[in-house]
């Protein structure tokens, strides 16, 4: 057996850390990448890291179903367990659908979507791009007028039977782009970005009063106006529903 180097004997942590990291990558590749947080972690990668570190069980991913647990058991060498009911139950792949008649254009669902599957602008109707939706359900609780519902998009197929490797890879790529965009938005501006932000608008006729994206509606001066707009829209929606009932 080859002897350990002096550096390895004195500092074994890097080797252990690399081993955990490699295991986490393999585990993450076996998850369906819904980024739904039902596992109790902020995303699939964080859950994979927790399993690899010995801080989470392998039965906390409802979208993967029991087949997903078996995949994780094969990777980790742990026994396969039934899904933990506290995290949810196995079911078909879902698709979010926005009721266009009730959407008030608040952009809250756009911000909640981990794969940027919802498009729209402030005070404009939103819609879901089916190919990008993972059915994570994160858009539903943030909608102030309850205009988002889930529909079965995989028939009788549940768990990993309702997913393909290509769909999981696509969802992972979408989420990585989503995270990268948010990281850039939250980081201090570089001189180039600051200069770009200070540059004059390309056209003096552009309607700067109407934000073209959800990010534009986050300007400090727009927060109170946006809250008032949402409250007024909710009041109108309640009044309309009471008239129809």
C-alpha positions, -999 to 999 in steps of 0.1 A, spaced: 0 0 0 15 34 -9 23 55 21 6 88 27 26 119 21 36 141 51 11 167 39 -17 142 37 -10 129 72 -11 164 86 -41 177 67 -65 149 56 -95 174 54 -91 184 18 -93 147 7 -124 142 27 -139 174 14 -132 163 -22 -148 130 -15 -180 146 -1 -181 170 -30 -178 142 -56 -205 122 -39 -228 153 -38 -223 158 -75 -234 121 -82 -264 125 -59 -274 158 -75 -273 141 -109 -298 115 -96 -324 141 -85 -352 153 -109 -341 190 -105 -376 204 -97 -359 228 -72 -392 225 -52 -376 227 -17 -400 200 -4 -369 181 8 -364 209 33 -334 224 15 -333 255 -8 -325 235 -39 -316 201 -52 -279 208 -50 -281 217 -13 -301 185 -6 -274 165 -24 -247 182 -3 -266 174 29 -270 137 19 -233 135 10 -224 151 43 -246 127 63 -270 154 74 -301 143 54 -318 111 46 -322 98 11 -361 97 12 -370 134 12 -376 140 -25 -412 134 -35 -408 143 -72 -383 115 -75 -406 90 -59 -395 56 -46 -374 50 -77 -355 82 -68 -349 68 -33 -335 36 -49 -312 55 -71 -298 74 -41 -295 42 -21 -274 27 -49 -251 57 -50 -247 61 -12 -248 24 -2 -277 31 22 -308 10 24 -338 22 4 -365 37 25 -401 47 19 -406 84 12 -409 105 43 -445 116 44 -434 149 61 -418 159 28 -448 149 6 -460 120 -15 -451 106 -49 -473 119 -77 -474 128 -114 -454 156 -129 -474 188 -125 -476 219 -147 -485 254 -134 -513 272 -153 -522 308 -148 -558 320 -151 -555 349 -174 -588 365 -163 -576 368 -127 -539 376 -132 -531 412 -120 -495 413 -132 -479 416 -98 -447 397 -109 -445 378 -76 -448 344 -93 -420 354 -118 -396 360 -89 -406 328 -71 -400 305 -102 -366 288 -99 -364 280 -137 -378 314 -150 -407 295 -166 -431 324 -161 -430 354 -183 -447 387 -181 -443 423 -170 -455 445 -142 -493 451 -146 -493 428 -176 -507 393 -178 -483 365 -170 -481 331 -186 -462 298 -181 -438 284 -206 -447 247 -204 -413 233 -214 -395 252 -186 -420 244 -157 -410 218 -132 -442 218 -113 -424 230 -82 -455 248 -68 -434 277 -55 -455 302 -75 -488 292 -59 -485 305 -24 -471 339 -35 -500 347 -58 -523 372 -41 -554 364 -61 -550 326 -63 -550 325 -101 -524 297 -104 -533 260 -104 -515 228 -111 -526 202 -137 -514 167 -143 -488 167 -171 -477 130 -170 -509 110 -168 -505 79 -146 -467 81 -145 -453 92 -112 -419 99 -97 -389 93 -120 -413 75 -144 -428 109 -151 -394 125 -158 -366 120 -183 -330 126 -179 -332 153 -206 -360 171 -187 -339 170 -155 -308 183 -173 -329 211 -189 -343 221 -155 -308 221 -140 -295 244 -168 -325 268 -163 -320 270 -126 -282 276 -130 -290 305 -153 -316 318 -129 -291 317 -100 -263 333 -121 -287 362 -130 -297 368 -94 -260 366 -83 -251 393 -109 -280 415 -98 -270 412 -61 -233 418 -66 -217 453 -64 -216 470 -98 -184 468 -117 -171 500 -134 -184 487 -167 -218 479 -153 -220 513 -136 -211 531 -168 -238 511 -187 -264 519 -161 -255 556 -163 -257 557 -201 -287 575 -216 -317 556 -228 -315 546 -264 -347 564 -273 -361 595 -256 -396 582 -265 -392 551 -245 -419 547 -219 -398 545 -187 -430 547 -166 -439 511 -175 -412 486 -163 -404 460 -189 -395 433 -164 -400 421 -128 -366 436 -118 -376 471 -129 -405 470 -105 -381 466 -76 -369 502 -77 -371 517 -42 -396 544 -53 -419 518 -68 -424 496 -38 -453 515 -21 -470 521 -54 -467 484 -63 -482 474 -29 -511 498 -34 -516 484 -69 -518 448 -57 -542 458 -29 -565 476 -53 -563 446 -78 -572 422 -50 -601 443 -39 -614 444 -75 -610 406 -78 -629 400 -46 -657 423 -57 -659 406 -90 -660 371 -75 -687 382 -50 -708 394 -79 -704 361 -98 -712 340 -68 
